[in-house]
Amino acid sequence: MRIRSARPVLQAPSPRGFRTRAKFNIQVTDDLMICDCTLVEAPDGRVILYGPGREGNSLSVSPETRREIVEMALAAVEMKHAAAAI
């Protein structure tokens, strides 16, 4: 599993304090990619993973896999951000 096309999202927090942090694709296998996933930071600091789609969360993964995806996506976005600053 790899993160593809990770890009930071810079926007003001919502009225309830939620902030979109990143958009990205997940290359699950050579034959399967999930596009347009989103990381959202909650007011309490938790990072929430959303799958593609507008009708709620259309991505269902175990807590361990969710944590792995969040960590990989944040690392990918931060590496891109650091490279852009050089």
C-alpha positions as a Markdown table, in Angstrom:
| # | Residue | x | y | z |
|---|---|---|---|---|
| 1 | Met | 0.0 | 0.0 | 0.0 |
| 2 | Arg | 1.3 | 3.4 | -1.0 |
| 3 | Ile | 0.1 | 7.0 | -1.0 |
| 4 | Arg | -0.1 | 8.7 | -4.4 |
| 5 | Ser | -0.7 | 12.3 | -5.4 |
| 6 | Ala | -0.6 | 13.6 | -1.9 |
| 7 | Arg | -1.3 | 17.3 | -1.7 |
| 8 | Pro | -1.8 | 19.6 | 1.3 |
| 9 | Val | -5.0 | 21.6 | 1.5 |
| 10 | Leu | -4.8 | 25.1 | 2.9 |
| 11 | Gln | -8.1 | 26.3 | 4.1 |
| 12 | Ala | -9.7 | 28.0 | 7.1 |
| 13 | Pro | -11.4 | 25.8 | 9.6 |
| 14 | Ser | -15.1 | 25.2 | 9.3 |
| 15 | Pro | -17.4 | 27.0 | 11.8 |
| 16 | Arg | -17.2 | 23.9 | 14.0 |
| 17 | Gly | -13.4 | 23.9 | 13.9 |
| 18 | Phe | -12.7 | 21.1 | 11.4 |
| 19 | Arg | -9.9 | 21.6 | 8.9 |
| 20 | Thr | -9.1 | 19.7 | 5.7 |
| 21 | Arg | -5.4 | 18.8 | 5.8 |
| 22 | Ala | -4.8 | 16.8 | 2.7 |
| 23 | Lys | -6.2 | 15.1 | -0.4 |
| 24 | Phe | -4.5 | 11.9 | -1.8 |
| 25 | Asn | -4.9 | 8.6 | -3.6 |
| 26 | Ile | -4.1 | 5.2 | -2.0 |
| 27 | Gln | -2.5 | 2.6 | -4.2 |
| 28 | Val | -3.7 | -0.5 | -2.4 |
| 29 | Thr | -2.3 | -3.0 | -4.9 |
| 30 | Asp | -0.9 | -2.8 | -8.4 |
| 31 | Asp | -4.5 | -3.3 | -9.6 |
| 32 | Leu | -6.4 | -1.2 | -7.2 |
| 33 | Met | -6.2 | 2.5 | -6.4 |
| 34 | Ile | -8.7 | 4.5 | -4.3 |
| 35 | Cys | -8.8 | 8.1 | -5.5 |
| 36 | Asp | -9.8 | 11.4 | -3.8 |
| 37 | Cys | -9.3 | 10.5 | -0.1 |
| 38 | Thr | -9.3 | 13.3 | 2.5 |
| 39 | Leu | -7.7 | 13.9 | 5.9 |
| 40 | Val | -9.6 | 16.2 | 8.2 |
| 41 | Glu | -8.2 | 17.5 | 11.5 |
| 42 | Ala | -10.9 | 17.7 | 14.2 |
| 43 | Pro | -10.8 | 20.5 | 16.8 |
| 44 | Asp | -9.4 | 18.0 | 19.4 |
| 45 | Gly | -6.4 | 17.2 | 17.1 |
| 46 | Arg | -7.6 | 13.8 | 15.9 |
| 47 | Val | -7.1 | 13.2 | 12.1 |
| 48 | Ile | -10.1 | 11.7 | 10.4 |
| 49 | Leu | -9.8 | 9.7 | 7.1 |
| 50 | Tyr | -12.6 | 10.0 | 4.6 |
| 51 | Gly | -12.9 | 8.1 | 1.4 |
| 52 | Pro | -14.1 | 9.5 | -1.9 |
| 53 | Gly | -17.7 | 10.6 | -2.4 |
| 54 | Arg | -20.0 | 13.2 | -1.1 |
| 55 | Glu | -22.5 | 11.0 | 0.8 |
| 56 | Gly | -20.5 | 10.4 | 3.9 |
| 57 | Asn | -17.6 | 8.1 | 4.4 |
| 58 | Ser | -17.5 | 5.5 | 1.6 |
| 59 | Leu | -14.2 | 3.9 | 2.8 |
| 60 | Ser | -14.3 | 1.2 | 5.4 |
| 61 | Val | -11.0 | 0.0 | 6.9 |
| 62 | Ser | -9.9 | -1.5 | 10.2 |
| 63 | Pro | -8.6 | 0.9 | 12.9 |
| 64 | Glu | -5.0 | -0.4 | 12.3 |
| 65 | Thr | -5.2 | 0.2 | 8.6 |
| 66 | Arg | -6.8 | 3.6 | 9.1 |
| 67 | Arg | -4.0 | 4.6 | 11.4 |
| 68 | Glu | -1.4 | 3.4 | 8.9 |
| 69 | Ile | -3.0 | 5.3 | 6.0 |
| 70 | Val | -3.3 | 8.5 | 8.1 |
| 71 | Glu | 0.4 | 8.3 | 9.1 |
| 72 | Met | 1.6 | 7.6 | 5.5 |
| 73 | Ala | -0.6 | 10.4 | 4.0 |
| 74 | Leu | 0.6 | 12.9 | 6.6 |
| 75 | Ala | 4.2 | 11.9 | 6.0 |
| 76 | Ala | 3.8 | 12.2 | 2.2 |
| 77 | Val | 2.2 | 15.7 | 2.5 |
| 78 | Glu | 4.8 | 16.9 | 4.9 |
| 79 | Met | 7.6 | 15.6 | 2.7 |
| 80 | Lys | 6.1 | 17.5 | -0.3 |
| 81 | His | 5.7 | 20.6 | 1.8 |
| 82 | Ala | 9.3 | 20.5 | 3.0 |
| 83 | Ala | 10.6 | 19.9 | -0.6 |
| 84 | Ala | 8.6 | 22.9 | -1.9 |
| 85 | Ala | 10.2 | 25.1 | 0.8 |
| 86 | Ile | 13.8 | 24.2 | -0.4 |
